[in-house]
Amino acid sequence: MATCALSVGVVHAQATQFVVKDIEVEGLRRTEAGTVFSYLPIRVGDTFTDEKALQAIRSLFATGFFEDVKISAKGDVLVVTVVERPAIASVEINGTKEFDKETLKEALKGVGIGESLIFDKSLL
């Protein structure tokens, strides 16, 4: 799926090279824009290329925070559009009397299943 998304993201980004005057981030709900900027290998003043777009998409996907990333341009403004992966709102444990629920919650959190953590279906 990441390969398809990478291809789609680059298609949207294909344009003539230009100097980036500003960067906008769209689609954020929980993640701070600063987090996106810290992983983005493109800065204001850089020359935008398809290769840099591909690097940016790969870098943002590698964080695990996003299920989709697209790079596009509006004039000389780079637009990064993301779809965040869902986060776990709460963890409830029912039906156990032999184990302390808080101990179980801490153990689950240790393997990546806990409140406010990014949901990863592969951990179930």
BADOFI-164158 format. One line per field, with one value per atom (N, C-alpha, C): x, z, y; residue in one letter; atom name; residue number from 1. Coordinates in Angstrom, 3 decimals, decimal comma, always signed. Each point is the difference from the previous one (the first is absolute). Layout:
<atoms>
x <- X / ...
z <- Z / ...
y <- Y / ...
type <- A / ...
atom <- CA / ...
seq <- NUM / ...
</atoms>
This chain:
<atoms>
x <- +0,826 / -0,826 / +0,873 / +1,090 / +0,877 / +0,558 / +0,302 / +0,529 / -1,008 / -1,269 / -1,046 / -0,108 / -0,004 / -0,139 / +1,203 / +1,187 / +1,181 / -0,125 / -0,465 / -0,162 / -1,011 / -1,138 / -1,044 / +0,521 / +0,704 / +0,515 / +0,950 / +0,835 / +0,962 / -0,707 / -1,023 / -0,747 / -0,578 / -0,554 / -0,538 / +1,102 / +1,196 / +1,084 / +0,720 / -0,227 / +0,747 / -0,332 / +0,987 / -0,136 / +1,401 / +0,088 / +1,329 / +0,660 / +1,305 / +0,712 / -0,266 / -0,049 / -0,206 / +0,627 / +0,249 / +0,523 / -1,195 / +0,039 / -1,104 / -0,025 / -1,098 / -0,170 / -0,706 / -0,823 / -0,733 / -0,417 / -0,287 / -0,471 / -1,258 / -1,058 / -1,252 / -0,220 / -0,551 / -0,333 / -1,503 / -0,647 / -1,447 / -0,329 / -1,107 / -0,499 / +0,378 / +0,733 / +0,413 / -1,172 / -0,085 / -1,031 / +0,642 / +0,951 / +0,669 / +1,477 / +0,614 / +1,430 / +0,261 / +1,049 / +0,382 / +0,694 / -0,213 / +0,652 / +1,519 / +0,514 / +1,440 / +0,563 / -0,800 / +0,428 / +0,178 / -0,949 / +0,101 / +1,234 / +0,194 / +1,156 / +1,322 / +0,039 / +1,250 / +0,386 / -0,974 / +0,281 / +0,072 / -0,359 / -0,055 / +1,396 / +0,517 / +1,346 / +0,029 / -1,103 / -0,087 / -0,242 / +0,727 / -0,138 / -0,323 / -0,532 / -0,212 / +1,360 / +0,037 / +1,255 / +0,630 / -0,400 / +0,513 / -0,635 / +0,703 / -0,583 / -0,776 / -1,279 / -0,870 / +0,261 / +0,167 / +0,158 / -0,852 / -0,243 / -0,746 / +0,732 / +1,324 / +0,787 / -0,209 / -0,004 / -0,236 / -1,422 / -0,954 / -1,383 / -0,064 / +0,665 / +0,023 / +0,657 / +1,108 / +0,663 / -0,933 / -0,729 / -0,919 / -1,109 / -0,577 / -1,081 / +0,511 / +1,152 / +0,572 / +0,286 / +0,558 / +0,349 / -1,242 / -1,060 / -1,223 / -0,702 / -0,007 / -0,575 / +0,781 / +1,310 / +0,850 / -0,279 / -0,604 / -0,317 / -1,054 / -0,836 / -1,093 / -1,222 / +0,056 / -1,116 / -1,099 / +0,342 / -0,925 / -0,334 / -1,266 / -0,378 / +0,002 / +0,086 / +0,120 / +0,759 / +0,845 / +0,779 / +0,029 / -0,314 / +0,073 / +0,744 / +0,755 / +0,741 / -0,516 / -0,348 / -0,442 / +0,539 / -0,244 / +0,476 / -1,127 / -0,056 / -0,879 / +0,931 / +0,318 / +0,994 / +1,342 / +0,599 / +1,280 / -0,160 / -1,228 / -0,282 / -0,137 / +0,770 / -0,066 / -1,123 / -0,883 / -1,115 / +0,179 / +0,094 / +0,110 / -1,360 / -0,659 / -1,315 / +0,140 / -0,439 / +0,139 / -1,352 / -0,086 / -1,115 / +0,634 / -0,332 / +0,590 / -0,597 / +0,837 / -0,502 / -0,789 / -0,998 / -0,809 / +0,813 / -0,419 / +0,629 / -0,974 / +0,537 / -0,811 / -0,545 / -1,329 / -0,642 / +0,040 / -0,272 / +0,020 / +0,208 / +0,458 / +0,182 / -0,808 / -0,920 / -0,812 / +0,286 / +0,149 / +0,252 / -1,154 / -0,651 / -1,141 / +0,213 / -0,575 / -0,035 / +1,199 / +0,890 / +1,143 / -0,071 / +0,218 / +0,035 / +1,376 / +0,755 / +1,298 / +1,110 / -0,184 / +1,047 / -0,512 / +0,875 / -0,334 / -0,152 / -1,111 / -0,279 / +1,056 / +0,470 / +1,014 / +1,322 / +0,344 / +1,220 / -0,124 / -1,178 / -0,232 / +0,072 / -0,580 / +0,042 / +1,438 / +0,800 / +1,410 / +0,751 / -0,297 / +0,646 / -0,390 / -1,275 / -0,456 / +0,651 / +0,095 / +0,632 / +1,462 / +0,646 / +1,390 / +0,210 / -1,057 / +0,106 / -0,714 / -0,404 / -0,557 / -1,507 / -0,687 / -1,462 / -0,372 / -0,283 / -0,335 / -0,698 / -0,618 / -0,719 / +0,918 / -0,507 / +0,679 / +1,090 / +0,259 / +0,998 / -0,649 / +0,815 / -0,483 / -0,436 / -1,184 / -0,521 / +0,708 / +0,520 / +0,675 / -0,657 / -0,812 / -0,748 / +0,905 / +1,219 / +0,912 / +0,408 / -0,237 / +0,356 / -1,051 / -1,164 / -1,067 / +0,208
z <- +0,000 / +0,000 / +0,000 / +0,745 / +0,040 / -1,389 / -0,770 / -1,335 / -0,870 / +0,067 / -0,775 / +0,435 / +1,290 / +0,509 / -0,406 / +0,012 / -0,406 / -1,456 / -0,848 / -1,408 / -0,184 / +0,672 / -0,106 / +0,483 / +1,129 / +0,544 / -0,946 / -0,676 / -0,918 / -1,240 / -0,470 / -1,162 / +0,297 / +1,208 / +0,374 / +0,085 / +0,306 / +0,214 / -1,288 / -1,072 / -1,213 / -0,544 / -0,050 / -0,524 / -0,354 / -0,589 / -0,263 / +1,337 / +0,019 / +1,234 / +0,383 / +1,299 / +0,478 / +1,371 / +0,383 / +1,333 / +0,941 / +1,079 / +0,958 / +0,799 / -0,111 / +0,731 / +1,334 / +0,080 / +1,234 / -0,042 / +1,176 / +0,100 / +0,849 / -0,529 / +0,733 / +0,284 / +1,169 / +0,359 / +0,214 / -0,697 / +0,106 / +0,524 / +0,723 / +0,449 / +1,417 / +0,707 / +1,359 / +0,970 / +0,900 / +1,039 / +1,381 / +0,186 / +1,298 / -0,079 / -1,096 / -0,168 / -0,211 / +0,630 / -0,145 / -1,348 / -0,583 / -1,268 / +0,144 / +1,164 / +0,244 / -0,143 / +0,357 / -0,154 / -1,476 / -0,814 / -1,443 / -0,544 / +0,380 / -0,492 / +0,414 / +1,190 / +0,456 / -0,839 / -0,580 / -0,844 / -1,482 / -0,354 / -1,399 / -0,481 / -1,049 / -0,483 / -0,944 / -0,092 / -0,858 / +0,897 / -0,236 / +0,790 / -0,924 / +0,579 / -0,753 / -0,535 / -1,273 / -0,643 / -0,815 / +0,251 / -0,779 / -1,388 / -0,934 / -1,317 / +0,052 / -0,329 / +0,013 / -1,238 / +0,201 / -1,096 / +0,307 / -1,022 / +0,216 / +0,984 / -0,069 / +0,916 / +1,448 / +0,236 / +1,363 / +0,451 / -0,925 / +0,340 / +0,439 / -0,730 / +0,347 / +1,363 / +0,251 / +1,304 / +1,115 / -0,236 / +1,013 / +0,308 / -1,036 / +0,195 / +0,766 / -0,384 / +0,701 / +1,463 / +0,234 / +1,360 / +0,880 / -0,522 / +0,790 / +0,216 / -1,006 / +0,191 / +1,055 / +0,008 / +0,930 / +1,463 / +0,266 / +1,390 / +0,586 / -0,866 / +0,476 / +0,432 / -0,100 / +0,437 / -1,051 / -1,266 / -1,088 / -0,844 / -0,436 / -0,916 / -1,446 / -0,214 / -1,354 / +0,054 / -0,990 / -0,112 / -1,469 / -0,272 / -1,368 / +0,015 / -1,052 / -0,168 / -1,272 / +0,105 / -1,175 / +0,101 / -1,038 / -0,013 / -0,418 / +0,672 / -0,398 / -0,305 / -1,267 / -0,354 / +0,570 / +0,810 / +0,618 / +1,471 / +0,371 / +1,355 / -0,049 / +0,817 / +0,101 / +0,960 / -0,413 / +0,840 / +0,334 / +1,287 / +0,489 / +0,589 / -0,587 / +0,474 / +0,604 / +1,245 / +0,703 / +0,515 / +0,173 / +0,706 / +1,161 / +1,206 / +1,178 / +0,250 / +0,516 / +0,429 / +1,283 / +0,248 / +1,213 / +1,267 / +1,072 / +1,310 / +0,901 / +0,982 / +0,951 / +1,048 / +0,108 / +0,962 / +1,407 / +0,126 / +1,329 / -0,144 / +1,071 / +0,060 / +1,185 / -0,271 / +1,060 / +0,068 / +1,201 / +0,212 / +0,818 / -0,552 / +0,670 / +0,118 / +1,042 / +0,124 / +0,668 / +0,564 / +0,684 / +1,487 / +0,780 / +1,453 / +0,544 / -0,807 / +0,455 / -0,158 / -0,886 / -0,269 / +0,289 / +0,515 / +0,264 / -1,335 / -0,168 / -1,267 / -0,339 / +0,994 / -0,266 / -0,447 / +0,579 / -0,411 / -1,452 / -0,366 / -1,385 / -0,954 / +0,408 / -0,845 / -0,220 / +1,058 / -0,131 / -0,925 / +0,107 / -0,877 / -1,456 / -0,235 / -1,360 / -0,538 / +0,853 / -0,422 / -0,383 / +0,704 / -0,290 / -1,383 / -0,563 / -1,347 / -1,039 / +0,412 / -0,960 / -0,045 / +0,972 / +0,052 / +1,282 / -0,115 / +1,173 / -0,392 / +0,984 / -0,245 / -0,614 / -1,006 / -0,731 / -0,952 / -0,056 / -0,941 / -1,369 / -1,048 / -1,356 / -0,101 / -0,554 / -0,144 / -1,138 / +0,298 / -0,994 / +0,032 / -1,016 / -0,061 / +0,106 / -0,479 / +0,003 / +1,415 / +0,991 / +1,379 / +0,691 / -0,614 / +0,620 / -0,218
y <- -1,182 / +1,182 / +1,249 / -0,014 / +1,166 / +0,296 / -1,053 / +0,209 / +0,731 / -0,417 / +0,684 / +1,453 / +0,211 / +1,366 / +0,844 / -0,611 / +0,750 / +0,428 / -0,901 / +0,328 / +1,116 / -0,113 / +1,014 / +1,343 / -0,006 / +1,253 / +0,701 / -0,761 / +0,603 / +0,523 / -0,700 / +0,483 / +1,376 / +0,166 / +1,298 / +1,054 / -0,441 / +0,953 / +0,376 / -0,775 / +0,270 / +1,383 / +0,797 / +1,360 / +0,457 / +1,162 / +0,515 / +0,297 / -0,040 / +0,306 / +1,445 / +0,238 / +1,364 / +0,152 / +1,239 / +0,288 / +0,117 / -0,757 / -0,042 / +1,300 / +0,739 / +1,263 / -0,210 / -1,047 / -0,299 / -1,461 / -0,563 / -1,380 / -0,006 / -0,602 / -0,153 / -1,482 / -0,289 / -1,380 / -0,065 / -0,916 / -0,167 / -1,392 / -0,102 / -1,297 / -0,391 / +0,845 / -0,351 / +0,111 / -0,983 / +0,031 / -0,058 / -0,907 / -0,138 / +0,382 / -0,327 / +0,231 / +1,491 / +0,499 / +1,411 / +0,217 / +1,156 / +0,338 / -0,072 / +0,387 / -0,057 / -1,404 / -0,994 / -1,393 / -0,323 / +0,423 / -0,229 / +0,710 / +1,262 / +0,755 / -0,648 / -0,600 / -0,612 / -1,222 / -0,683 / -1,168 / +0,350 / +1,203 / +0,417 / +0,400 / -0,656 / +0,331 / +1,205 / +0,711 / +1,188 / +1,204 / +1,074 / +1,221 / +1,177 / +1,053 / +1,235 / +0,446 / +0,349 / +0,397 / -1,114 / -1,261 / -1,131 / -0,010 / -0,614 / -0,231 / -1,303 / +0,079 / -1,170 / -0,847 / -1,303 / -0,952 / -1,226 / -0,813 / -1,238 / -0,913 / -0,011 / -0,832 / +0,441 / +1,307 / +0,493 / -0,317 / +0,042 / -0,360 / -1,456 / -0,874 / -1,418 / -0,209 / +0,695 / -0,086 / +0,454 / +1,078 / +0,533 / -0,997 / -0,573 / -0,969 / -1,212 / -0,512 / -1,161 / +0,328 / +1,166 / +0,408 / +0,111 / +0,598 / +0,160 / -1,336 / -0,879 / -1,335 / -0,779 / +0,157 / -0,749 / +0,339 / +1,156 / +0,352 / -0,923 / -0,585 / -0,840 / +0,794 / +1,325 / +0,847 / +0,120 / -0,292 / +0,319 / -1,218 / -0,072 / -1,072 / +0,484 / +1,298 / +0,534 / +1,328 / +0,210 / +1,238 / +0,391 / +1,254 / +0,511 / +1,327 / +0,223 / +1,246 / +0,663 / +1,271 / +0,745 / +1,423 / +0,766 / +1,381 / +0,927 / +1,142 / +1,106 / +1,164 / +0,152 / +1,012 / -0,413 / +0,860 / -0,336 / -0,392 / -0,401 / -0,486 / -1,517 / -0,680 / -1,454 / -0,366 / -0,899 / -0,423 / -1,474 / -0,290 / -1,368 / -0,356 / -0,995 / -0,428 / -1,387 / -0,136 / -1,274 / -0,486 / -1,311 / -0,624 / -0,754 / +0,422 / -0,622 / -1,381 / -0,880 / -1,301 / +0,208 / -0,837 / +0,172 / -0,247 / +0,656 / -0,194 / -0,754 / -0,676 / -0,768 / +0,958 / +0,067 / +0,904 / -0,587 / -1,284 / -0,623 / -1,501 / -0,597 / -1,450 / -0,503 / -0,917 / -0,589 / -1,489 / -0,491 / -1,424 / -0,555 / -1,007 / -0,622 / -1,502 / -0,582 / -1,451 / -0,637 / +0,772 / -0,604 / +0,297 / -1,038 / +0,157 / -0,362 / -0,739 / -0,483 / +1,031 / +0,955 / +0,977 / +1,403 / +0,824 / +1,396 / +0,740 / +0,704 / +0,681 / +1,049 / +0,735 / +1,033 / -0,624 / -1,153 / -0,702 / -0,448 / -0,514 / -0,413 / +1,195 / +1,124 / +1,197 / +0,467 / -0,041 / +0,400 / -0,953 / -1,301 / -0,982 / +0,241 / +0,274 / +0,292 / +1,276 / +0,998 / +1,258 / -0,240 / -0,915 / -0,331 / -0,595 / -0,591 / -0,563 / +0,867 / +1,213 / +0,945 / +0,109 / -0,601 / +0,090 / +0,725 / +1,281 / +0,796 / +1,286 / +0,622 / +1,246 / +1,053 / +0,679 / +1,081 / -0,477 / -1,299 / -0,510 / -0,199 / +0,055 / -0,236 / -1,461 / -0,218 / -1,355 / -0,714 / -1,193 / -0,829 / -1,370 / -0,289 / -1,254 / -1,220 / +0,112 / -1,146 / -0,415 / +0,855 / -0,340 / -0,861 / -0,136 / -0,794 / -1,473
type <- M / M / M / A / A / A / T / T / T / C / C / C / A / A / A / L / L / L / S / S / S / V / V / V / G / G / G / V / V / V / V / V / V / H / H / H / A / A / A / Q / Q / Q / A / A / A / T / T / T / Q / Q / Q / F / F / F / V / V / V / V / V / V / K / K / K / D / D / D / I / I / I / E / E / E / V / V / V / E / E / E / G / G / G / L / L / L / R / R / R / R / R / R / T / T / T / E / E / E / A / A / A / G / G / G / T / T / T / V / V / V / F / F / F / S / S / S / Y / Y / Y / L / L / L / P / P / P / I / I / I / R / R / R / V / V / V / G / G / G / D / D / D / T / T / T / F / F / F / T / T / T / D / D / D / E / E / E / K / K / K / A / A / A / L / L / L / Q / Q / Q / A / A / A / I / I / I / R / R / R / S / S / S / L / L / L / F / F / F / A / A / A / T / T / T / G / G / G / F / F / F / F / F / F / E / E / E / D / D / D / V / V / V / K / K / K / I / I / I / S / S / S / A / A / A / K / K / K / G / G / G / D / D / D / V / V / V / L / L / L / V / V / V / V / V / V / T / T / T / V / V / V / V / V / V / E / E / E / R / R / R / P / P / P / A / A / A / I / I / I / A / A / A / S / S / S / V / V / V / E / E / E / I / I / I / N / N / N / G / G / G / T / T / T / K / K / K / E / E / E / F / F / F / D / D / D / K / K / K / E / E / E / T / T / T / L / L / L / K / K / K / E / E / E / A / A / A / L / L / L / K / K / K / G / G / G / V / V / V / G / G / G / I / I / I / G / G / G / E / E / E / S / S / S / L / L / L / I / I / I / F / F / F / D / D / D / K / K / K / S / S / S / L / L / L / L / L / L
atom <- N / CA / C / N / CA / C / N / CA / C / N / CA / C / N / CA / C / N / CA / C / N / CA / C / N / CA / C / N / CA / C / N / CA / C / N / CA / C / N / CA / C / N / CA / C / N / CA / C / N / CA / C / N / CA / C / N / CA / C / N / CA / C / N / CA / C / N / CA / C / N / CA / C / N / CA / C / N / CA / C / N / CA / C / N / CA / C / N / CA / C / N / CA / C / N / CA / C / N / CA / C / N / CA / C / N / CA / C / N / CA / C / N / CA / C / N / CA / C / N / CA / C / N / CA / C / N / CA / C / N / CA / C / N / CA / C / N / CA / C / N / CA / C / N / CA / C / N / CA / C / N / CA / C / N / CA / C / N / CA / C / N / CA / C / N / CA / C / N / CA / C / N / CA / C / N / CA / C / N / CA / C / N / CA / C / N / CA / C / N / CA / C / N / CA / C / N / CA / C / N / CA / C / N / CA / C / N / CA / C / N / CA / C / N / CA / C / N / CA / C / N / CA / C / N / CA / C / N / CA / C / N / CA / C / N / CA / C / N / CA / C / N / CA / C / N / CA / C / N / CA / C / N / CA / C / N / CA / C / N / CA / C / N / CA / C / N / CA / C / N / CA / C / N / CA / C / N / CA / C / N / CA / C / N / CA / C / N / CA / C / N / CA / C / N / CA / C / N / CA / C / N / CA / C / N / CA / C / N / CA / C / N / CA / C / N / CA / C / N / CA / C / N / CA / C / N / CA / C / N / CA / C / N / CA / C / N / CA / C / N / CA / C / N / CA / C / N / CA / C / N / CA / C / N / CA / C / N / CA / C / N / CA / C / N / CA / C / N / CA / C / N / CA / C / N / CA / C / N / CA / C / N / CA / C / N / CA / C / N / CA / C / N / CA / C / N / CA / C / N / CA / C / N / CA / C / N / CA / C / N / CA / C / N / CA / C / N / CA / C / N / CA / C / N / CA / C / N / CA / C / N / CA / C
seq <- 1 / 1 / 1 / 2 / 2 / 2 / 3 / 3 / 3 / 4 / 4 / 4 / 5 / 5 / 5 / 6 / 6 / 6 / 7 / 7 / 7 / 8 / 8 / 8 / 9 / 9 / 9 / 10 / 10 / 10 / 11 / 11 / 11 / 12 / 12 / 12 / 13 / 13 / 13 / 14 / 14 / 14 / 15 / 15 / 15 / 16 / 16 / 16 / 17 / 17 / 17 / 18 / 18 / 18 / 19 / 19 / 19 / 20 / 20 / 20 / 21 / 21 / 21 / 22 / 22 / 22 / 23 / 23 / 23 / 24 / 24 / 24 / 25 / 25 / 25 / 26 / 26 / 26 / 27 / 27 / 27 / 28 / 28 / 28 / 29 / 29 / 29 / 30 / 30 / 30 / 31 / 31 / 31 / 32 / 32 / 32 / 33 / 33 / 33 / 34 / 34 / 34 / 35 / 35 / 35 / 36 / 36 / 36 / 37 / 37 / 37 / 38 / 38 / 38 / 39 / 39 / 39 / 40 / 40 / 40 / 41 / 41 / 41 / 42 / 42 / 42 / 43 / 43 / 43 / 44 / 44 / 44 / 45 / 45 / 45 / 46 / 46 / 46 / 47 / 47 / 47 / 48 / 48 / 48 / 49 / 49 / 49 / 50 / 50 / 50 / 51 / 51 / 51 / 52 / 52 / 52 / 53 / 53 / 53 / 54 / 54 / 54 / 55 / 55 / 55 / 56 / 56 / 56 / 57 / 57 / 57 / 58 / 58 / 58 / 59 / 59 / 59 / 60 / 60 / 60 / 61 / 61 / 61 / 62 / 62 / 62 / 63 / 63 / 63 / 64 / 64 / 64 / 65 / 65 / 65 / 66 / 66 / 66 / 67 / 67 / 67 / 68 / 68 / 68 / 69 / 69 / 69 / 70 / 70 / 70 / 71 / 71 / 71 / 72 / 72 / 72 / 73 / 73 / 73 / 74 / 74 / 74 / 75 / 75 / 75 / 76 / 76 / 76 / 77 / 77 / 77 / 78 / 78 / 78 / 79 / 79 / 79 / 80 / 80 / 80 / 81 / 81 / 81 / 82 / 82 / 82 / 83 / 83 / 83 / 84 / 84 / 84 / 85 / 85 / 85 / 86 / 86 / 86 / 87 / 87 / 87 / 88 / 88 / 88 / 89 / 89 / 89 / 90 / 90 / 90 / 91 / 91 / 91 / 92 / 92 / 92 / 93 / 93 / 93 / 94 / 94 / 94 / 95 / 95 / 95 / 96 / 96 / 96 / 97 / 97 / 97 / 98 / 98 / 98 / 99 / 99 / 99 / 100 / 100 / 100 / 101 / 101 / 101 / 102 / 102 / 102 / 103 / 103 / 103 / 104 / 104 / 104 / 105 / 105 / 105 / 106 / 106 / 106 / 107 / 107 / 107 / 108 / 108 / 108 / 109 / 109 / 109 / 110 / 110 / 110 / 111 / 111 / 111 / 112 / 112 / 112 / 113 / 113 / 113 / 114 / 114 / 114 / 115 / 115 / 115 / 116 / 116 / 116 / 117 / 117 / 117 / 118 / 118 / 118 / 119 / 119 / 119 / 120 / 120 / 120 / 121 / 121 / 121 / 122 / 122 / 122 / 123 / 123 / 123 / 124 / 124 / 124
</atoms>
